Amino acid sequence: MAKKTVGSVITKVLSAADRPMTPQEVYDEIVAKNLYEFNSKSPVGIVRNAMSRHSVQNTHTCASKNKLFSQSSDGRYKNLN
């Protein structure tokens, strides 16, 4: 079985919600459904960074080449597929 990543869990949450969501909303769903265990003092930041890093709008050199999300002007994200 493949290891769960934050990105894969975020994709699952956004697919189930079928609407754009903020990082806080995604984090709240992850916790409510016990989908991932965060070992961080700032887990919302982990979600926010993962969403940004995998966003098509992020073209920085530190951005992932594996684009999973699109960010709207209001800061909400949706899956690309």
QUIMOJO-V503629 format. One record per run of one state. SS is the DSSP state (helix for helix, strand for strand, loop for the rest). FROM is the first residue (numbers start at 1). TO is the last residue. If there is no record, write none. Layout:
ss:SS from:FROM to:TO
ss:SS from:FROM to:TO
This chain:
ss:loop from:1 to:5
ss:helix from:6 to:17
ss:loop from:18 to:20
ss:strand from:21 to:21
ss:loop from:22 to:22
ss:helix from:23 to:32
ss:loop from:33 to:42
ss:helix from:43 to:53
ss:loop from:54 to:54
ss:strand from:55 to:55
ss:loop from:56 to:68
ss:strand from:69 to:71
ss:loop from:72 to:76
ss:strand from:77 to:79
ss:loop from:80 to:81
